[in-house]
Amino acid sequence: MAEIATVVDNYIAAWNESDQERRRSLVSETFTEDARYLDPLVAGEGADGIETMIAGVRGAYPGHVFRLVSGPDAHHDRVRFTWQLHGENGPVATGIDFATVAEDGRLQDVTGFLEQPAA
């Protein structure tokens, strides 16, 4: 079973990877073949669907970088962590992701929530 910190690091790396082949490899290492991802703005099913979804987000935010800012915090088959999407002038989005971890240590189901920007 993969260490959950490594899985979450690979998750963030997949969102940051510009090379489609390398990104697809990271997605396969991180998610099960039948995994699902859902947040308020995007969704993807299966490794191919998730890779395509990530490519779309990368296209919408060129030059931006995802960073892990808290976690992972895990117990049993659950994990949560917080990330930020950084642009040239700092963070433009913060999200908290909750995931179910499969028996092989990869992510099976991820639900993301976006934080409201500070006033």
C-alpha positions in Angstrom: 0.0 0.0 0.0 1.3 3.4 -1.0 2.0 6.0 1.7 -0.8 8.5 1.7 1.6 11.5 1.8 3.2 10.2 -1.5 -0.2 9.7 -3.0 -1.2 13.2 -2.2 2.1 14.6 -3.4 1.5 12.8 -6.7 -2.0 14.2 -6.8 -0.7 17.7 -6.6 2.1 16.9 -9.1 -0.6 15.6 -11.6 -2.4 18.9 -11.4 0.9 20.8 -12.0 2.2 18.5 -14.9 2.1 20.2 -18.3 3.3 17.1 -20.2 0.2 15.0 -21.1 2.1 11.6 -21.0 3.7 12.3 -17.6 0.4 13.7 -16.2 -1.4 10.5 -17.4 1.2 8.4 -15.6 0.8 10.4 -12.4 -3.0 10.1 -12.6 -2.6 6.3 -13.0 -0.3 6.1 -10.0 -2.7 8.3 -7.9 -6.2 7.2 -8.9 -7.8 3.8 -9.4 -9.0 3.1 -13.0 -12.7 3.6 -11.9 -12.0 6.7 -9.7 -14.3 9.7 -9.6 -13.6 13.4 -9.0 -16.2 16.0 -8.2 -15.9 19.7 -7.1 -18.2 22.6 -7.7 -16.7 23.5 -11.1 -15.4 20.2 -12.7 -15.9 16.5 -12.6 -14.1 13.5 -14.1 -14.6 9.7 -14.1 -11.9 7.1 -14.6 -8.3 7.8 -15.0 -8.8 9.1 -18.6 -11.6 11.4 -17.6 -9.7 12.7 -14.6 -6.6 13.4 -16.8 -8.8 15.2 -19.4 -10.4 17.3 -16.6 -7.0 18.3 -15.2 -5.8 19.3 -18.7 -8.9 21.5 -19.0 -8.2 23.2 -15.7 -4.5 23.7 -16.6 -5.6 25.3 -19.9 -7.9 27.7 -18.0 -5.2 28.7 -15.6 -1.9 28.9 -17.6 1.2 29.6 -15.5 -0.6 28.8 -12.2 0.7 26.2 -9.7 -1.1 24.0 -7.2 0.5 23.8 -3.7 -0.4 21.6 -0.8 -1.0 23.8 2.2 -2.3 21.5 4.8 -2.4 17.7 5.4 -2.8 15.1 4.4 -4.9 14.1 7.4 -5.9 10.4 7.1 -7.7 7.7 9.1 -9.1 4.3 8.0 -9.8 4.7 4.2 -10.3 8.5 4.3 -8.0 11.4 3.7 -8.4 15.2 3.5 -6.0 17.9 2.5 -6.0 21.6 1.6 -4.4 23.1 -1.5 -4.1 26.5 -3.1 -3.9 27.5 -6.7 -1.2 30.2 -7.1 -0.9 32.7 -9.8 1.7 35.5 -10.4 0.3 37.6 -7.6 -0.4 34.8 -5.0 -3.3 32.4 -4.3 -6.4 32.7 -6.5 -8.2 29.7 -5.1 -8.2 27.4 -2.0 -9.7 24.0 -1.9 -10.3 21.2 0.6 -10.4 17.8 -0.8 -11.9 14.7 0.9 -11.1 11.3 -0.6 -11.7 7.6 -0.1 -8.6 5.5 -0.4 -8.8 2.1 -2.2 -7.1 -1.0 -0.7 -4.1 -0.5 -3.0 -3.5 3.0 -1.5 -4.7 5.0 -4.6 -7.6 7.4 -4.5 -11.0 6.0 -5.3 -13.3 8.9 -4.9 -12.4 12.6 -4.4 -14.8 15.4 -3.5 -13.5 18.9 -3.5 -14.8 22.0 -1.8 -13.7 25.5 -2.7 -13.2 28.1 0.1 -14.7 31.5 -0.3 -12.0 34.2 -0.7 -11.3 36.3 2.4 -13.1 39.7 2.4 
